[in-house]
Amino acid sequence: MPHLEAQFALEQSGVADLIDPPDQWLLETAAEGAGWPDGMPLAADAEPLGLTAQELAAAAAGQGGGKPAKPAPTS
């Protein structure tokens, strides 16, 4: 499970025991620990990832809505 790998990477760094790490550092560490798709923006917000509120709600409800996955950006 990728989220467990990300959590392990964050815990292994030990930095959260000493400081309140910045969000970007947390995102980079989690992405490194769990892997990150090639071409996918390193972001936690929906907009840079090209996702809508409806798509996030459907994913949270376990429904893909029958739409194919969006291709990764090429730039």
C-alpha positions in Angstrom: 0.0 0.0 0.0 1.6 3.3 -1.1 0.3 5.3 1.8 2.0 3.0 4.2 5.3 3.3 2.3 4.9 7.1 2.5 4.2 7.0 6.2 7.2 4.8 6.8 9.5 7.2 4.9 8.2 10.2 6.9 8.6 8.3 10.2 12.1 7.1 9.3 13.3 10.7 8.6 12.6 11.6 12.2 12.4 15.3 11.3 8.8 15.6 12.5 10.0 14.8 16.0 12.1 18.0 16.0 10.2 20.6 13.8 6.9 21.2 12.1 8.0 20.3 8.6 6.7 22.5 5.7 3.9 21.0 3.6 6.1 20.8 0.4 8.7 18.8 2.3 6.0 16.4 3.5 4.7 16.0 0.0 8.2 15.4 -1.5 9.0 12.9 1.2 5.7 11.0 0.9 6.1 11.0 -2.9 9.6 9.6 -2.7 8.6 6.9 -0.2 5.5 5.8 -2.1 6.6 6.6 -5.7 5.0 9.3 -7.9 3.7 8.8 -11.4 6.0 10.2 -14.1 4.7 13.5 -15.5 2.2 14.0 -12.6 2.6 17.4 -10.9 3.9 17.1 -7.3 0.9 18.7 -5.6 -1.7 17.9 -3.0 -4.3 20.3 -4.4 -6.8 19.1 -6.9 -6.5 21.9 -9.4 -2.8 21.4 -10.5 -3.6 17.7 -10.8 -6.5 18.5 -13.2 -9.2 17.0 -10.8 -12.6 18.3 -10.1 -14.5 18.3 -6.8 -17.0 15.8 -8.4 -14.1 13.4 -9.4 -12.7 13.6 -5.8 -16.1 12.9 -4.3 -16.7 9.9 -6.6 -13.2 8.5 -5.8 -13.9 8.9 -2.1 -17.2 7.1 -2.5 -15.4 4.3 -4.4 -17.0 5.2 -7.7 -15.0 5.9 -10.8 -18.0 7.3 -12.6 -17.2 5.2 -15.6 -14.7 7.7 -16.9 -11.2 6.6 -18.0 -8.3 7.9 -16.0 -6.9 11.2 -17.2 -3.5 10.8 -19.0 -0.5 12.3 -17.3 0.6 15.7 -18.6 3.4 15.5 -21.2 5.1 18.7 -20.2 
